[in-house]
Amino acid sequence: MFAPSLLGNASQALKFVEGNAQDLKFPDNSFDVYTITFGLRNVTDAHLALREAHCVLKPGGRYLCLEFSKLPSPIFQQVNDIIPVLGELVTNDRASYQYLVESIRKFSDQEELNNE
């Protein structure tokens, strides 16, 4: 929840829009902030999605990405193998959590994303 008095007019304060990250339907230089959460690894062309984000951001705008990624140590990387087991115990749905681990393994590491 947000406080309208802190953000200004409540009708203009915050809007959520669902769309295609690779084909954003907004004019260039439209936003101060662009966020994406657990979505960048699910687009077919991360480079295109990053270009689109850059286009709609105003100069000096912030791109905030929350994403699972490869861990820097092989030992820590093995921790991801526990995710499907925990998913099955908690939700009785191992397959969805197995997909999560596989998508993390296929996703770019931090250095690769930094070069996009």
N, CA, C and O atoms as a GROMACS GRO file, in nm:
protein
  464
    1MET      N    1   0.085  -0.117   0.000
    1MET     CA    2   0.000   0.000   0.000
    1MET      C    3   0.090   0.123   0.000
    1MET      O    4   0.199   0.122   0.057
    2PHE      N    5   0.044   0.227  -0.063
    2PHE     CA    6   0.122   0.350  -0.067
    2PHE      C    7   0.043   0.463  -0.007
    2PHE      O    8  -0.080   0.460  -0.002
    3ALA      N    9   0.114   0.562   0.040
    3ALA     CA   10   0.050   0.678   0.101
    3ALA      C   11   0.042   0.789  -0.004
    3ALA      O   12   0.145   0.846  -0.040
    4PRO      N   13  -0.078   0.822  -0.054
    4PRO     CA   14  -0.092   0.927  -0.156
    4PRO      C   15  -0.028   1.059  -0.117
    4PRO      O   16   0.022   1.132  -0.202
    5SER      N   17  -0.030   1.091   0.013
    5SER     CA   18   0.028   1.219   0.055
    5SER      C   19   0.179   1.222   0.031
    5SER      O   20   0.237   1.329   0.013
    6LEU      N   21   0.243   1.104   0.030
    6LEU     CA   22   0.386   1.098   0.005
    6LEU      C   23   0.418   1.096  -0.144
    6LEU      O   24   0.526   1.140  -0.186
    7LEU      N   25   0.326   1.046  -0.224
    7LEU     CA   26   0.351   1.030  -0.366
    7LEU      C   27   0.279   1.130  -0.454
    7LEU      O   28   0.294   1.126  -0.576
    8GLY      N   29   0.204   1.218  -0.396
    8GLY     CA   30   0.129   1.314  -0.475
    8GLY      C   31  -0.011   1.264  -0.503
    8GLY      O   32  -0.067   1.189  -0.424
    9ASN      N   33  -0.067   1.305  -0.614
    9ASN     CA   34  -0.202   1.268  -0.653
    9ASN      C   35  -0.213   1.117  -0.667
    9ASN      O   36  -0.139   1.057  -0.745
   10ALA      N   37  -0.303   1.053  -0.593
   10ALA     CA   38  -0.317   0.908  -0.593
   10ALA      C   39  -0.348   0.852  -0.731
   10ALA      O   40  -0.309   0.740  -0.762
   11SER      N   41  -0.419   0.928  -0.814
   11SER     CA   42  -0.455   0.878  -0.948
   11SER      C   43  -0.334   0.873  -1.041
   11SER      O   44  -0.337   0.805  -1.143
   12GLN      N   45  -0.226   0.945  -1.007
   12GLN     CA   46  -0.107   0.946  -1.090
   12GLN      C   47   0.012   0.882  -1.021
   12GLN      O   48   0.121   0.876  -1.079
   13ALA      N   49  -0.006   0.835  -0.900
   13ALA     CA   50   0.107   0.789  -0.820
   13ALA      C   51   0.168   0.659  -0.870
   13ALA      O   52   0.290   0.650  -0.886
   14LEU      N   53   0.086   0.561  -0.896
   14LEU     CA   54   0.140   0.430  -0.929
   14LEU      C   55   0.040   0.354  -1.013
   14LEU      O   56  -0.078   0.344  -0.978
   15LYS      N   57   0.088   0.299  -1.124
   15LYS     CA   58   0.004   0.217  -1.209
   15LYS      C   59   0.083   0.092  -1.246
   15LYS      O   60   0.202   0.099  -1.275
   16PHE      N   61   0.016  -0.021  -1.244
   16PHE     CA   62   0.077  -0.146  -1.285
   16PHE      C   63   0.027  -0.180  -1.424
   16PHE      O   64  -0.093  -0.174  -1.452
   17VAL      N   65   0.119  -0.217  -1.511
   17VAL     CA   66   0.084  -0.249  -1.648
   17VAL      C   67   0.148  -0.382  -1.684
   17VAL      O   68   0.267  -0.403  -1.660
   18GLU      N   69   0.069  -0.471  -1.740
   18GLU     CA   70   0.122  -0.598  -1.789
   18GLU      C   71   0.149  -0.582  -1.938
   18GLU      O   72   0.065  -0.531  -2.012
   19GLY      N   73   0.265  -0.625  -1.982
   19GLY     CA   74   0.297  -0.610  -2.122
   19GLY      C   75   0.412  -0.700  -2.164
   19GLY      O   76   0.464  -0.776  -2.083
   20ASN      N   77   0.451  -0.689  -2.287
   20ASN     CA   78   0.560  -0.766  -2.343
   20ASN      C   79   0.689  -0.686  -2.327
   20ASN      O   80   0.704  -0.579  -2.386
   21ALA      N   81   0.782  -0.737  -2.249
   21ALA     CA   82   0.906  -0.665  -2.221
   21ALA      C   83   0.990  -0.644  -2.345
   21ALA      O   84   1.079  -0.558  -2.346
   22GLN      N   85   0.965  -0.720  -2.450
   22GLN     CA   86   1.040  -0.707  -2.575
   22GLN      C   87   0.975  -0.611  -2.673
   22GLN      O   88   1.032  -0.579  -2.778
   23ASP      N   89   0.855  -0.565  -2.640
   23ASP     CA   90   0.781  -0.476  -2.729
   23ASP      C   91   0.694  -0.383  -2.645
   23ASP      O   92   0.571  -0.395  -2.644
   24LEU      N   93   0.758  -0.292  -2.576
   24LEU     CA   94   0.686  -0.202  -2.486
   24LEU      C   95   0.608  -0.098  -2.566
   24LEU      O   96   0.660  -0.041  -2.662
   25LYS      N   97   0.487  -0.074  -2.526
   25LYS     CA   98   0.398   0.018  -2.599
   25LYS      C   99   0.395   0.156  -2.532
   25LYS      O  100   0.288   0.210  -2.506
   26PHE      N  101   0.513   0.210  -2.505
   26PHE     CA  102   0.524   0.342  -2.442
   26PHE      C  103   0.622   0.426  -2.522
   26PHE      O  104   0.714   0.372  -2.585
   27PRO      N  105   0.604   0.556  -2.520
   27PRO     CA  106   0.699   0.644  -2.589
   27PRO      C  107   0.836   0.638  -2.522
   27PRO      O  108   0.847   0.609  -2.403
   28ASP      N  109   0.940   0.666  -2.599
   28ASP     CA  110   1.075   0.676  -2.543
   28ASP      C  111   1.077   0.783  -2.434
   28ASP      O  112   0.999   0.878  -2.437
   29ASN      N  113   1.167   0.766  -2.339
   29ASN     CA  114   1.188   0.863  -2.231
   29ASN      C  115   1.062   0.889  -2.149
   29ASN      O  116   1.033   1.003  -2.114
   30SER      N  117   0.987   0.783  -2.119
   30SER     CA  118   0.860   0.798  -2.047
   30SER      C  119   0.870   0.778  -1.896
   30SER      O  120   0.788   0.832  -1.822
   31PHE      N  121   0.968   0.701  -1.850
   31PHE     CA  122   0.967   0.658  -1.709
   31PHE      C  123   1.096   0.692  -1.637
   31PHE      O  124   1.205   0.689  -1.694
   32ASP      N  125   1.080   0.723  -1.509
   32ASP     CA  126   1.195   0.744  -1.421
   32ASP      C  127   1.250   0.610  -1.371
   32ASP      O  128   1.370   0.597  -1.346
   33VAL      N  129   1.162   0.511  -1.358
   33VAL     CA  130   1.200   0.381  -1.304
   33VAL      C  131   1.133   0.272  -1.386
   33VAL      O  132   1.016   0.283  -1.424
   34TYR      N  133   1.209   0.166  -1.412
   34TYR     CA  134   1.157   0.047  -1.480
   34TYR      C  135   1.195  -0.071  -1.392
   34TYR      O  136   1.313  -0.088  -1.361
   35THR      N  137   1.099  -0.152  -1.353
   35THR     CA  138   1.129  -0.271  -1.272
   35THR      C  139   1.080  -0.395  -1.344
   35THR      O  140   0.980  -0.393  -1.415
   36ILE      N  141   1.154  -0.503  -1.324
   36ILE     CA  142   1.113  -0.634  -1.373
   36ILE      C  143   1.158  -0.736  -1.268
   36ILE      O  144   1.271  -0.730  -1.219
   37THR      N  145   1.070  -0.826  -1.236
   37THR     CA  146   1.097  -0.924  -1.131
   37THR      C  147   1.073  -1.064  -1.183
   37THR      O  148   0.962  -1.099  -1.224
   38PHE      N  149   1.178  -1.143  -1.181
   38PHE     CA  150   1.173  -1.282  -1.227
   38PHE      C  151   1.111  -1.294  -1.365
   38PHE      O  152   1.039  -1.390  -1.393
   39GLY      N  153   1.140  -1.198  -1.450
   39GLY     CA  154   1.084  -1.200  -1.584
   39GLY      C  155   1.189  -1.198  -1.693
   39GLY      O  156   1.166  -1.250  -1.802
   40LEU      N  157   1.303  -1.139  -1.666
   40LEU     CA  158   1.404  -1.125  -1.770
   40LEU      C  159   1.450  -1.261  -1.823
   40LEU      O  160   1.478  -1.276  -1.942
   41ARG      N  161   1.459  -1.360  -1.734
   41ARG     CA  162   1.503  -1.493  -1.781
   41ARG      C  163   1.394  -1.568  -1.855
   41ARG      O  164   1.419  -1.675  -1.909
   42ASN      N  165   1.274  -1.512  -1.858
   42ASN     CA  166   1.164  -1.578  -1.927
   42ASN      C  167   1.129  -1.515  -2.062
   42ASN      O  168   1.035  -1.560  -2.128
   43VAL      N  169   1.203  -1.413  -2.103
   43VAL     CA  170   1.181  -1.358  -2.236
   43VAL      C  171   1.267  -1.436  -2.335
   43VAL      O  172   1.367  -1.496  -2.297
   44THR      N  173   1.229  -1.435  -2.461
   44THR     CA  174   1.307  -1.510  -2.560
   44THR      C  175   1.434  -1.437  -2.601
   44THR      O  176   1.529  -1.500  -2.647
   45ASP      N  177   1.437  -1.305  -2.584
   45ASP     CA  178   1.553  -1.226  -2.622
   45ASP      C  179   1.581  -1.121  -2.515
   45ASP      O  180   1.526  -1.011  -2.518
   46ALA      N  181   1.666  -1.158  -2.419
   46ALA     CA  182   1.696  -1.066  -2.307
   46ALA      C  183   1.759  -0.936  -2.358
   46ALA      O  184   1.732  -0.829  -2.303
   47HIS      N  185   1.842  -0.946  -2.460
   47HIS     CA  186   1.906  -0.826  -2.515
   47HIS      C  187   1.800  -0.727  -2.566
   47HIS      O  188   1.810  -0.607  -2.540
   48LEU      N  189   1.700  -0.778  -2.637
   48LEU     CA  190   1.592  -0.693  -2.688
   48LEU      C  191   1.512  -0.632  -2.572
   48LEU      O  192   1.477  -0.514  -2.576
   49ALA      N  193   1.483  -0.711  -2.470
   49ALA     CA  194   1.409  -0.660  -2.354
   49ALA      C  195   1.487  -0.551  -2.283
   49ALA      O  196   1.429  -0.452  -2.239
   50LEU      N  197   1.617  -0.567  -2.271
   50LEU     CA  198   1.700  -0.463  -2.208
   50LEU      C  199   1.704  -0.337  -2.293
   50LEU      O  200   1.701  -0.226  -2.239
   51ARG      N  201   1.710  -0.351  -2.426
   51ARG     CA  202   1.706  -0.234  -2.514
   51ARG      C  203   1.574  -0.160  -2.500
   51ARG      O  204   1.572  -0.037  -2.493
   52GLU      N  205   1.464  -0.234  -2.494
   52GLU     CA  206   1.332  -0.172  -2.478
   52GLU      C  207   1.326  -0.095  -2.346
   52GLU      O  208   1.276   0.017  -2.341
   53ALA      N  209   1.376  -0.156  -2.239
   53ALA     CA  210   1.376  -0.089  -2.109
   53ALA      C  211   1.455   0.041  -2.117
   53ALA      O  212   1.412   0.144  -2.065
   54HIS      N  213   1.570   0.036  -2.181
   54HIS     CA  214   1.654   0.155  -2.195
   54HIS      C  215   1.581   0.265  -2.272
   54HIS      O  216   1.593   0.383  -2.240
   55CYS      N  217   1.507   0.225  -2.375
   55CYS     CA  218   1.435   0.324  -2.456
   55CYS      C  219   1.328   0.398  -2.377
   55CYS      O  220   1.313   0.520  -2.392
   56VAL      N  221   1.254   0.328  -2.293
   56VAL     CA  222   1.142   0.393  -2.224
   56VAL      C  223   1.187   0.469  -2.099
   56VAL      O  224   1.110   0.546  -2.043
   57LEU      N  225   1.311   0.447  -2.056
   57LEU     CA  226   1.361   0.521  -1.941
   57LEU      C  227   1.405   0.662  -1.980
   57LEU      O  228   1.465   0.683  -2.085
   58LYS      N  229   1.374   0.756  -1.893
   58LYS     CA  230   1.424   0.892  -1.910
   58LYS      C  231   1.574   0.893  -1.886
   58LYS      O  232   1.626   0.804  -1.818
   59PRO      N  233   1.645   0.991  -1.939
   59PRO     CA  234   1.788   1.002  -1.908
   59PRO      C  235   1.808   1.006  -1.756
   59PRO      O  236   1.742   1.083  -1.686
   60GLY      N  237   1.898   0.924  -1.707
   60GLY     CA  238   1.922   0.915  -1.563
   60GLY      C  239   1.824   0.824  -1.491
   60GLY      O  240   1.832   0.810  -1.369
   61GLY      N  241   1.731   0.762  -1.566
   61GLY     CA  242   1.633   0.672  -1.506
   61GLY      C  243   1.697   0.548  -1.449
   61GLY      O  244   1.811   0.514  -1.482
   62ARG      N  245   1.624   0.479  -1.364
   62ARG     CA  246   1.675   0.360  -1.295
   62ARG      C  247   1.609   0.234  -1.349
   62ARG      O  248   1.488   0.228  -1.365
   63TYR      N  249   1.691   0.134  -1.377
   63TYR     CA  250   1.646   0.001  -1.417
   63TYR      C  251   1.669  -0.091  -1.299
   63TYR      O  252   1.784  -0.108  -1.256
   64LEU      N  253   1.564  -0.149  -1.245
   64LEU     CA  254   1.574  -0.236  -1.129
   64LEU      C  255   1.528  -0.376  -1.169
   64LEU      O  256   1.413  -0.395  -1.209
   65CYS      N  257   1.617  -0.472  -1.156
   65CYS     CA  258   1.588  -0.609  -1.197
   65CYS      C  259   1.612  -0.702  -1.078
   65CYS      O  260   1.722  -0.707  -1.023
   66LEU      N  261   1.508  -0.775  -1.039
   66LEU     CA  262   1.520  -0.876  -0.936
   66LEU      C  263   1.512  -1.010  -1.008
   66LEU      O  264   1.412  -1.041  -1.073
   67GLU      N  265   1.617  -1.088  -0.995
   67GLU     CA  266   1.624  -1.211  -1.073
   67GLU      C  267   1.709  -1.314  -1.001
   67GLU      O  268   1.805  -1.280  -0.932
   68PHE      N  269   1.675  -1.440  -1.018
   68PHE     CA  270   1.764  -1.547  -0.977
   68PHE      C  271   1.874  -1.555  -1.080
   68PHE      O  272   1.852  -1.527  -1.198
   69SER      N  273   1.993  -1.591  -1.038
   69SER     CA  274   2.102  -1.603  -1.132
   69SER      C  275   2.196  -1.711  -1.084
   69SER      O  276   2.179  -1.767  -0.976
   70LYS      N  277   2.295  -1.739  -1.165
   70LYS     CA  278   2.396  -1.837  -1.128
   70LYS      C  279   2.475  -1.783  -1.010
   70LYS      O  280   2.506  -1.664  -1.004
   71LEU      N  281   2.508  -1.871  -0.919
   71LEU     CA  282   2.586  -1.832  -0.803
   71LEU      C  283   2.735  -1.846  -0.837
   71LEU      O  284   2.772  -1.932  -0.917
   72PRO      N  285   2.819  -1.762  -0.779
   72PRO     CA  286   2.960  -1.759  -0.818
   72PRO      C  287   3.039  -1.884  -0.780
   72PRO      O  288   3.144  -1.910  -0.840
   73SER      N  289   2.993  -1.961  -0.685
   73SER     CA  290   3.066  -2.078  -0.639
   73SER      C  291   2.989  -2.205  -0.675
   73SER      O  292   2.868  -2.212  -0.654
   74PRO      N  293   3.057  -2.306  -0.729
   74PRO     CA  294   2.990  -2.433  -0.759
   74PRO      C  295   2.925  -2.497  -0.635
   74PRO      O  296   2.821  -2.562  -0.645
   75ILE      N  297   2.986  -2.476  -0.521
   75ILE     CA  298   2.929  -2.531  -0.397
   75ILE      C  299   2.795  -2.464  -0.368
   75ILE      O  300   2.698  -2.531  -0.336
   76PHE      N  301   2.790  -2.331  -0.379
   76PHE     CA  302   2.665  -2.259  -0.357
   76PHE      C  303   2.563  -2.291  -0.466
   76PHE      O  304   2.443  -2.294  -0.440
   77GLN      N  305   2.612  -2.314  -0.587
   77GLN     CA  306   2.523  -2.347  -0.698
   77GLN      C  307   2.443  -2.475  -0.667
   77GLN      O  308   2.328  -2.488  -0.709
   78GLN      N  309   2.505  -2.568  -0.596
   78GLN     CA  310   2.437  -2.693  -0.560
   78GLN      C  311   2.318  -2.670  -0.468
   78GLN      O  312   2.227  -2.753  -0.462
   79VAL      N  313   2.317  -2.558  -0.398
   79VAL     CA  314   2.204  -2.524  -0.312
   79VAL      C  315   2.075  -2.515  -0.395
   79VAL      O  316   1.968  -2.550  -0.347
   80ASN      N  317   2.087  -2.469  -0.520
   80ASN     CA  318   1.970  -2.461  -0.607
   80ASN      C  319   1.904  -2.596  -0.630
   80ASN      O  320   1.784  -2.604  -0.655
   81ASP      N  321   1.983  -2.705  -0.620
   81ASP     CA  322   1.928  -2.838  -0.641
   81ASP      C  323   1.826  -2.875  -0.533
   81ASP      O  324   1.747  -2.968  -0.551
   82ILE      N  325   1.829  -2.805  -0.422
   82ILE     CA  326   1.736  -2.833  -0.312
   82ILE      C  327   1.599  -2.771  -0.339
   82ILE      O  328   1.499  -2.814  -0.282
   83ILE      N  329   1.593  -2.670  -0.425
   83ILE     CA  330   1.469  -2.596  -0.448
   83ILE      C  331   1.354  -2.688  -0.490
   83ILE      O  332   1.245  -2.674  -0.433
   84PRO      N  333   1.370  -2.781  -0.586
   84PRO     CA  334   1.257  -2.867  -0.622
   84PRO      C  335   1.210  -2.957  -0.507
   84PRO      O  336   1.090  -2.983  -0.493
   85VAL      N  337   1.304  -3.003  -0.426
   85VAL     CA  338   1.267  -3.087  -0.312
   85VAL      C  339   1.183  -3.007  -0.213
   85VAL      O  340   1.081  -3.055  -0.164
   86LEU      N  341   1.227  -2.884  -0.184
   86LEU     CA  342   1.151  -2.799  -0.093
   86LEU      C  343   1.015  -2.763  -0.153
   86LEU      O  344   0.914  -2.761  -0.082
   87GLY      N  345   1.013  -2.735  -0.284
   87GLY     CA  346   0.886  -2.704  -0.350
   87GLY      C  347   0.787  -2.818  -0.340
   87GLY      O  348   0.667  -2.796  -0.320
   88GLU      N  349   0.837  -2.940  -0.354
   88GLU     CA  350   0.749  -3.057  -0.343
   88GLU      C  351   0.697  -3.074  -0.201
   88GLU      O  352   0.580  -3.105  -0.180
   89LEU      N  353   0.784  -3.052  -0.103
   89LEU     CA  354   0.742  -3.065   0.037
   89LEU      C  355   0.639  -2.960   0.076
   89LEU      O  356   0.542  -2.991   0.146
   90VAL      N  357   0.659  -2.838   0.032
   90VAL     CA  358   0.573  -2.728   0.073
   90VAL      C  359   0.445  -2.720  -0.010
   90VAL      O  360   0.337  -2.698   0.044
   91THR      N  361   0.458  -2.738  -0.143
   91THR     CA  362   0.342  -2.714  -0.230
   91THR      C  363   0.294  -2.839  -0.305
   91THR      O  364   0.193  -2.835  -0.376
   92ASN      N  365   0.366  -2.949  -0.288
   92ASN     CA  366   0.335  -3.072  -0.361
   92ASN      C  367   0.344  -3.050  -0.512
   92ASN      O  368   0.269  -3.110  -0.589
   93ASP      N  369   0.436  -2.964  -0.554
   93ASP     CA  370   0.453  -2.930  -0.695
   93ASP      C  371   0.602  -2.924  -0.728
   93ASP      O  372   0.661  -2.815  -0.733
   94ARG      N  373   0.663  -3.037  -0.749
   94ARG     CA  374   0.806  -3.043  -0.779
   94ARG      C  375   0.836  -2.987  -0.919
   94ARG      O  376   0.938  -2.922  -0.938
   95ALA      N  377   0.747  -3.012  -1.014
   95ALA     CA  378   0.774  -2.975  -1.154
   95ALA      C  379   0.797  -2.825  -1.171
   95ALA      O  380   0.889  -2.784  -1.242
   96SER      N  381   0.714  -2.743  -1.108
   96SER     CA  382   0.731  -2.597  -1.122
   96SER      C  383   0.865  -2.551  -1.066
   96SER      O  384   0.930  -2.463  -1.122
   97TYR      N  385   0.905  -2.611  -0.957
   97TYR     CA  386   1.032  -2.572  -0.895
   97TYR      C  387   1.151  -2.631  -0.970
   97TYR      O  388   1.261  -2.574  -0.966
   98GLN      N  389   1.131  -2.744  -1.037
   98GLN     CA  390   1.236  -2.799  -1.122
   98GLN      C  391   1.258  -2.706  -1.242
   98GLN      O  392   1.371  -2.681  -1.283
   99TYR      N  393   1.147  -2.654  -1.296
   99TYR     CA  394   1.158  -2.556  -1.405
   99TYR      C  395   1.237  -2.435  -1.359
   99TYR      O  396   1.321  -2.383  -1.432
  100LEU      N  397   1.210  -2.390  -1.238
  100LEU     CA  398   1.281  -2.274  -1.184
  100LEU      C  399   1.431  -2.298  -1.184
  100LEU      O  400   1.508  -2.213  -1.230
  101VAL      N  401   1.473  -2.413  -1.134
  101VAL     CA  402   1.617  -2.444  -1.128
  101VAL      C  403   1.676  -2.452  -1.268
  101VAL      O  404   1.786  -2.401  -1.293
  102GLU      N  405   1.606  -2.516  -1.359
  102GLU     CA  406   1.656  -2.527  -1.497
  102GLU      C  407   1.666  -2.390  -1.564
  102GLU      O  408   1.760  -2.364  -1.639
  103SER      N  409   1.569  -2.304  -1.539
  103SER     CA  410   1.575  -2.170  -1.600
  103SER      C  411   1.689  -2.088  -1.540
  103SER      O  412   1.749  -2.006  -1.610
  104ILE      N  413   1.719  -2.109  -1.414
  104ILE     CA  414   1.833  -2.039  -1.352
  104ILE      C  415   1.962  -2.086  -1.418
  104ILE      O  416   2.050  -2.005  -1.448
  105ARG      N  417   1.974  -2.216  -1.441
  105ARG     CA  418   2.097  -2.270  -1.502
  105ARG      C  419   2.118  -2.217  -1.644
  105ARG      O  420   2.232  -2.194  -1.685
  106LYS      N  421   2.010  -2.196  -1.717
  106LYS     CA  422   2.020  -2.151  -1.856
  106LYS      C  423   2.036  -2.000  -1.868
  106LYS      O  424   2.079  -1.949  -1.972
  107PHE      N  425   2.003  -1.928  -1.762
  107PHE     CA  426   2.004  -1.783  -1.764
  107PHE      C  427   2.147  -1.730  -1.762
  107PHE      O  428   2.237  -1.794  -1.709
  108SER      N  429   2.166  -1.615  -1.819
  108SER     CA  430   2.297  -1.550  -1.821
  108SER      C  431   2.347  -1.527  -1.679
  108SER      O  432   2.269  -1.507  -1.587
  109ASP      N  433   2.479  -1.530  -1.664
  109ASP     CA  434   2.534  -1.494  -1.533
  109ASP      C  435   2.545  -1.341  -1.524
  109ASP      O  436   2.514  -1.271  -1.620
  110GLN      N  437   2.589  -1.292  -1.411
  110GLN     CA  438   2.592  -1.148  -1.388
  110GLN      C  439   2.682  -1.076  -1.489
  110GLN      O  440   2.648  -0.968  -1.537
  111GLU      N  441   2.796  -1.136  -1.521
  111GLU     CA  442   2.889  -1.073  -1.616
  111GLU      C  443   2.828  -1.064  -1.755
  111GLU      O  444   2.840  -0.962  -1.822
  112GLU      N  445   2.762  -1.172  -1.799
  112GLU     CA  446   2.698  -1.171  -1.931
  112GLU      C  447   2.590  -1.064  -1.939
  112GLU      O  448   2.579  -0.992  -2.039
  113LEU      N  449   2.509  -1.053  -1.834
  113LEU     CA  450   2.403  -0.952  -1.832
  113LEU      C  451   2.462  -0.812  -1.832
  113LEU      O  452   2.408  -0.721  -1.895
  114ASN      N  453   2.570  -0.794  -1.761
  114ASN     CA  454   2.633  -0.663  -1.755
  114ASN      C  455   2.681  -0.618  -1.894
  114ASN      O  456   2.688  -0.498  -1.922
  115ASN      N  457   2.714  -0.713  -1.978
  115ASN     CA  458   2.762  -0.681  -2.113
  115ASN      C  459   2.649  -0.663  -2.214
  115ASN      O  460   2.675  -0.627  -2.328
  116GLU      N  461   2.526  -0.687  -2.174
  116GLU     CA  462   2.411  -0.674  -2.267
  116GLU      C  463   2.393  -0.533  -2.306
  116GLU      O  464   2.303  -0.501  -2.383
   0.00000   0.00000   0.00000
